Every structure is written in C-alpha cells, then in structure tokens.
Amino acid sequence: MFDLVIVGAGSGGYEGTLYAHRRGMKVALVELSPDTIGGNCLNRGCIPSKYMRYGAYLLEKFHKMEEYGILPRGYELSMERLRQGRDRVVTTIRKNFKSFASQIDIPIYYGKGVLEGRNKVVVLPQGEELTCNYILLATGSSTLSLGSLVPDGRLVYDTDQIWSLEEFPKKILIVGGGAVGVEFAYIFRMYGSEVYLVELKDRLLPSSDIPEESSRYLARKLKRLGVNIKLKTTVKSWEPTDSGVCVELSDGSMLYADLILLAVGRKPNTEGMGLEEVGVEKDGKGFVKVNKFCQTTVPNVYACGDITSPLMLAHKAMYEAKIAISHMLGEKTMVRDESLVPKIIYSAYEVASVGLTEEQAEEQLGYEPKVSVASFVPNPKAMDDGENEGFVRLITDREGRILGCHILGPHAGELLHQVLHVMKAGLGVDFLSKAMYSHPSLSESIGMAGMEAFYGSISWVKKH
C-alpha cells in the first residue's frame, strides 16, 4: 500500500516523486519504459533543444570574435558530434534520476498506468496492481499533425522525430511560428540550413501572452540572420520529390525543401487510462479538469502539467506536482495560478514574459496601465558582451502594482525571475526602483525600468 502513486515520470512526475519523498510519503512511480524517464522535456523537448540552441548561439558569437581580438580560422560542422553531446546530457540526467530513486528506495514500475478504481493503478501489460491513498496523473502530451502533413520521420517530421536527423538539411520548411518553431528556425539557420518559417497568424509568437513588440524584435533578428518568414501563410498541399518535398503554400508560391518540420502544438495524453470509468472529468479538448489545488473531480486523484491546460511547460508541471502533494498533506498555501507562470522562448533572442501584457492589463483595469521600458542598448554589461539589443518592459497600475514583465534580450529567462518573485510576494514597483544591483550587470536594466515606473523616465531610457 502506497501513500501516493504517480503515473508518468516526466517533469511533473519525477519532481513530484522527489517532493513527496521529502515530505515523508511512501511513493511509487509508473512510466512507460526506462528510456522515457524524464518525459518529453528531457528526451524530446526542452533539454536537447537547449543544447542545440546553445550551439547555435556559439556559432552566432563566432562571427563576432574579431571584435574581441580573436581571429578565427574557420570551422567545420558535425551533426554526429552534436548528437553525441546532446544525447550524453539527456542520458546523464535520466541515469542520475533513476540512480537517486533507487538509492532512496522509490520503486519505478515500467508499463502503462491505468486506473482501476479510485485507489488502484494497474501497470500494463504486466498486470501489477498498486494500491494507494492518492494518485497523481502526470502523463504529458503528444505532437499534433496538420491536415495532409502527417509526420513520417522521413519527409515530414514532428518535434518528437526531428532528433533522429543524421545530417543538417540544406533547406527546411518549418510550419508554425510559435515557441518551438522559432527556436528550431534559429538552430537550423545558424547550423547552415536555408530556413523557411511559415505561420498562419499575422505575427510570430502569436500568443496573446507575448507582446507584439517582442514578436517584431524577434522577427527582425531572424530575418537579419537569413530566415525566410512568411506570415498569414500555411501549407496548401505537398508532394514528395526525388530530393525531398515540393510544397504549395496558401499564398500561391511553390517551395522545394529537403524536409518539413511540424511545430503546431501538442495534445494531452489522457486516453486509455480509465479516467472516465472512475469519474475523472475532462473538457472538450481532452484536458483533465482540476481546481486550484490540482485536484480532479475525484477527490483523491490529482493531475499536473500538460494534461491540465494548453499552457504546456515543464516548470508548470513541476510546480503543480508540488501544489497537489501539499494539498494531499492538508496544506492550502500553494495554489495554481497560471497568471504567474513564466514563459521563456529561446530563439535568436531569449523572450521572457510573466503576467499581463499592456492590452490585457487595460482590459482588466478599465484604464490604460503604465508601461515602463528600459533598453539594453546603454547597459554596460550588455555592451561588453556584444548583446545590447532588447529591453525590459514593466506593466504597472496606478498604485505601482506590477501586473506584467516582458524581457527580450540576453539571459532574459534568468532575469525574469527577479521580477516574478517580487510580483508573487505582492511587492510593488518601488521595491525594484530602490533595490541594489551589481555593476556592471544586466540586472541594472530591471532597476532602470523600475525607476522609470516609480519616478518617471529620463532621456537615455529608450522607448520602443
């Protein structure tokens, strides 16, 4: 008899396993196979893509070396070496978790976890029965196809299959200009591919949570690097050729490429788990319905991560697992709040956002919020690093409450957390304006934006 059985060993599952163990619970973990420990993020998502994105970043920096007195003599690209390094990181993280789980006596059962009653998980095909007081569902998501574009891992790839490439394509068509599409566009372009990126909406990063300004900046940089961007465009038809694919786009143009990469979103993995039979309700898109404590319609069954909402982020899954387990233990201090989930995009820039955009804030407040912007252009550290493009953008109300923060530029994903935790603590923009920041540092731009919001702007704080 376990206190808790967690179904799925992705980001939410393994974080929840360790957190439950720390809190004194007897926990068991169910995962499809030893090779899928870590889920999509570790094996086919954020970890391997960030490894490749860092390589792309180094290639971009390579072309600036002469400015720092380094005269490069050229370089060669090797997909084989890139894959070896990438896979080594993934394998090491997976191995470390399994080893740690073994050391602290957390059993991992391999197979498909299916609910048979509200206190029992059966692991198929072996048929092992795990009885428990609580169940946490953390089964992640799967890629989507798009009309006639059905991934085959040969000419049409999805973001689960793209890792099998053995050489860099000469020309690639990426369908979808969201977070994943713009990341791969940057990666393949810096590794020498001719990249075409098509997006159905009228801008890249079309999410309402991302300011249009961030989209414009990123599109401009990608174009400067040589990415061919087509907005308000999609694939009308395609056919295989001797050398790849021939694609007809919705604007009437024809495009030849080695392959197509689909980056059009994901769907929750909630089928065939016995959820309906035990009373766990889902919405029309297959997401499990949960309350602010990640509790489903069955009180002792909880859910976290990709199966709870379209906001599919590894850190959201990890945090929701902690919320669920804390609630199982009778605590109600941690609650689910997607408005404070940081969203980080890694492309030609890092694009980071939390909270409301200017448009969302105006709709919520009923009046125009204050928008304060500090540019990285005059930031000494950014200038030293040769990366003084971008901005810190704060959205505040009349009382100085921070409603949103949007950062584009170097290390934006790290910088965002300074503002995120101020927001979560309920502190106002005056806290940012009066804080000390080391010099020189990128963080000084957060202080500058805070001072503009609290005291008013000065001439060298550039407006965007």
N, C-alpha and C positions, 0 to 999 in steps of 0.2 A: 504494500500500500504506500503510495507516494502522496506527499502534500500537493505536488504540482507535476503535471506532465505538459511539456511544451512540444507542440507539433510544428516542426520547421526550425532548422539551425542556421538561418540567415542572420542578418544583423540583429533583428529583434530577438530571435531565438537564442543566439549564443550570449548576447548581452543579458537577456532575461535569466538565462541559466545561471550565470555567474552572480547576478544580483540576488536571485532567490537563495543561492547557496550562502552568500554573505549574510543574508537575513535569517539564516537558520532553518530554511525549508529543505525537506528531502525532495529532490527534483530529478526527473528523468527527461531525456531529450530524444525526440524522434526525428530522423532525417532520412531522405531517400537513399543516399549512399555515402560512403566515406569521401568520395570525390566531390560531393556537392555541399560539404560542410562550409559554411560561410555564405551560402546562398548566391543570389545574383550579384550583389555588390562585390564580393570577394572574387568570384570566379569569372564573371562575365560583365562586370559593370565598373563601379567607381574605382576600384583598386587597380586593375590592369589598365584602364583608360587613363588614370592619372600618371601611371608610369610612362605611358606613351606620350602623354601630353607634356610631361617634363622633358622628354627627349626633343619634342617639337620646340619647346621653349629654348633649350640649349642651342638648337640649330638657328633659331632666330637671333640669339645672343652672339652666335659665332660670327655673324655678318657685321657685328659692331665691335669686334675685338680690336681692330686697328685704332679705334678711338682711345683705347686703353694701352696703346703701345705694344700690342701683341699682333705680330704679322703672321697670319695663318698661311699654311702651305697647302690648303685643300683638305678634303676628307672623302671617305667612302661610306656608303650606307649599307647596312646589312640587316635585313629582316630577320635572319636566323639569330644573330646576336641580340637583337631587340626582343625577340620572342623568348630567348633563353633567360634574359634578365627579368623580363616581365613575369614569366612563369615561375621563376625562382622566388620572387616576392610572394606570389599567390600561394605557392606550395608551403613556404615557410610559415606564413600566417595560419594556414589551415593546420599544419602539423603542430604548431605551438598550442593552438586551442585544444586539439584532441589530446595532446600530452598533458596539458594542465587539467582538463576534465578528468583524465584517468588518475592523476595524482590526488585529486580531491574526491575521488570515488563518485563521480557523476556518470551514470550509465547512459550510453548512447545506443539506441535501437535503430537499426537500418531497415527501411521499408516505408510504405505509405501509411501514414496515420489516419485511421478512420474512427469516428466517434460511434460507439455502440452504447447508448445510454449517456446520461449526464455525468457519470463518474467513471467511464471506461473508454480507453483508447486501444484499439486493436491494430497491431502492426502487420500489414500485408506485404508479401504473401505468406510470411512465416506463421501468422496467426497468434503471435504473442499478445497476451492481454495485460494491460497496465491499468490498474485501478487507482483512483486518486480523488482528492478533495476538490482540486481545481484543475482546469485546463486552460492553457494559453495557446491560441491559434496564431501562428506566425509563418504562414506558408508562402508569402511573397507574391510575385506576379510573373506573367509571361508576355512575350512580344506579340504585337498585332501584325496582321497582314493588311494590304490595302488594295481592294479590288482585284485586278488581274496580277498584281505584284505579290505573288506567294513565294516566300523565301524557300530556296532550294539548296543554299550553300554552295552554289556553283556560279550562277549568273546574278541571282538576286539573294542578297544576304540580309539577315536581320542583325540586331546588335548582340545576339547570343552566338551567332555564327561567324562574325567578322574576325574573330580571334584565330580562326583556322587558316587565314591567308598566309601563304608561304613566300610571297613577294609583294612589293609595293605596286599597286596598279598604276599604269601610265595615265589613265583617265578614269575618274569615278564620278558617278552621279549619286548624290545624297538627297533623299526625299524626306523632307521635314527639317524646318529651321528652328526647332526648339533647342533645349539644353544639350541633348545628345548630338543632334545634327551639327550644331555649330562647333562642338568640341572635336568631332571627327573631321569636320571640314578643315579646321586648323591643323590637326595632326597630319592628315594626308598631304595637305598643301606644303607644310614645312618639310615633309619627307620626300618631296619632289613630284607628287602626283598633280595632274591637272584636275581641278575640282570644280564641279558644278553643284550648286546647292539650290534646290527649289523649295519654296514654301507657299502654301495655299493662301495664307493671310497676307496682309499688306505690310508686314514687318517681320524681321527675325525676332525670336523670343516673344511670341505673340501673347504670352500670359498677361492677364490684367494685373498681376502682382509685380511685374517688371516695368519700370518707367520707360516710356518711348525714347527718352534721351539715351538710356543705356543701350537700347536696340540700335539707335542711329550710330552711336560711337562704335559699337562692335561691327556693324555692317561696313562702316567706313574703313576700319582697320583690316577686316578680312579682304575687302576689295583691294586695298593697297598691297596686300600680300599676294594678290593674284587669284583669289577665289571668285568664281563667276556666280553671282547671286541673281536668281530670278524669283521675284515676289508675285503674289496673286497668280501662281502657276502650279500646275500639278501634272502628273503623267496621264496622258490620254490613252496611249497604247504603247506596246513594246514587242519586240521580237528578237530572237537570238540571231547572231551572225557568226561568221567563221572566226571572228576575233573578239566577240563579246556580245554587245546588245545594241540595237537600234531603237531609239525612244522617240516617240512623238509627244511633244508637250502640248499643254492646253492652249498655249499662245500660237500654235501652228508651226513652231520650229522643230527641226529634227536634230537629234543629238546621238552621237556614237560614243560608247564608253566600254571599258573592259568589264565593268560590273555596276550593279545598283546596290546601294545600301539604304535599307528602310529604317528610318528613325521617326516613327509616327506614333509612339506611345506603347502602353502596356495594359494588360487586363489582370484583374485579381485571380489568384489561384484558389478558388473556393468550390470547385466542382468535385463530386465524387468523394466527399469527406464525411457524409452522413449528417450534415448540418441541419437540413430541413427535418430529418427524422427525429432529432432531439429538440427541435424548436428554436434553433438559431436562425434569426431572420436576416435576409439580405435585401438590398434595394434593387431597383430595376437593372442596374449595371453589374450586379454580382458582388458589390461590396457588402461586407458584414456590418450590420447596424450596431453601433456602440454608443454608450453615453460618455460623459466627461471623464469617467474612470476606466474607460476602455472595456466596460462590461457589456456583454451582449444581452439579448433578450432572454437568455438562460443565465440566471444569477451567478453560477459558479464557473461559467465559461466566458473567457475574455479573449480579445483579439487585438493585434497590434500591427502597425506597418502598412504595407501596400494593400492589404485586403480590407483596410478600413476607410480609405478615401483615395481620390485621384492624386493627392499630394504624396508621391512615392519617393521618399527619401530615406536613406539608411539611418541617419541620425534621428529622424522622426520615429522610426520603428524602435530604435534602441530606447528612446525616452518613453515611448508609450508602454514598452515592456515594464519599465520601472514603475510607471503610473499604475499599471494593472496589478503588479505584485504588491506594491504598497497598499493598495485598496484591499487585496486579499488578506493582508495583515491588519486590517481595521483602520488604516490611516486614510485621511481625506485631504491632506495638504497639497498633494500633487494632482493636477488636473490637466486634461487635454485641451490645448489652446493652439489651434493652427495659425492664429494671427502672429504668434511669436516663434514660429518655426523659421530658422534661417534658410535661405535659398541661395546656393552658391553655384555658379556656372563657370566652367573652366574652358576658355577658348583662347582667342588671340589676346583678350584681356580676361582677368577674373571679374566676374559680375556678381555682386552680392546684394541681397535685399532681405529686409525683415520689416514686418508691419505694413502700413498703408502707403500707397502712392498718393501723389497730390490729388488726383481725381477721386480716389476712394475716400480720402480724408474730407474733401469738400462735400461729398455726398453724405457722409456720416455726420459731419458737424453742422451742415447747413450754411456754412460760410467758408470763404477762401482761407485755407491754412497758410501759415508762414513757411516759406521754402528758403532754406539757407544752404548755400553751396560754397565749398572750399575746393579750389582746384589743386591738383598735384603739380601743376606747371611750376610754381615758385618754391615747391618743397625741396629743401637742400638735399635730403637723403634720396629722394626720387631722382633729382638731377644727377647726383653722384652715380646712381645705379643705371642711368640712361633710360629711365622708365617714368618720366614725369608727364605722362598723359593720364587723364581721368579726373575723378572728382569724388568728394564726399558730399552727400546730399541729405539734409535733415528736414523732416516734415514735423512741424510743431503746431499746437493750438495756441489760443490767446493766453493761456495760463502757463505756457512753457512746457507742457507735457509733450514728450517725444512720441509721435504717432507712427513714424516710419524712418528708416535709414536705408539709403541706397548708395553703394560704393562701387565704382568701376575703376580698375587700375591695379597696380602691383599689390599682391598679397591682400586683396580685398576680402577674401574669405576669412582670413585671420583677423583683420581689423574690425570686421563687422561685430565680432563678439563683444568688443568693448562697449558698443552702444546697446547691443542686445541685452546684456546683463544690467545695464543702467535702466533700460525700459522695464525689464522684468522686476527689478527692485522697486519700481514706482518712483524713481528719482527723475527730476526734471532736467531740462537742457542746461540750467545753471550749474549743475554738477559737472557737466562736460566742460563748460566755459571756465571753471575755476580749478580744474584738475591740473596736475603737473605732468608734462610729457617730456621724455628724454629728448635731447637734441644732439645730433640730427636724427630724426625718426619719421617714418611715415605717419605715425600716430598724431603728430603735430597737426596734421590736416583735420583730424577729428576735433581737436581743440579749436582750430580756426573756425570750423563750421559751427561749433558750439558758441563761440564768442560772437559770430555774426548773428546767430539766432537770439542770443541774450542781450547783446549790447548794440547790435546794428552793424552794417557792413563797413569795410574800409576799402580804399581804392584798389589794392592789389589782390583782393579776393575776387577771382574771376567768375563772372556769371556765365552760365551755359544755356 
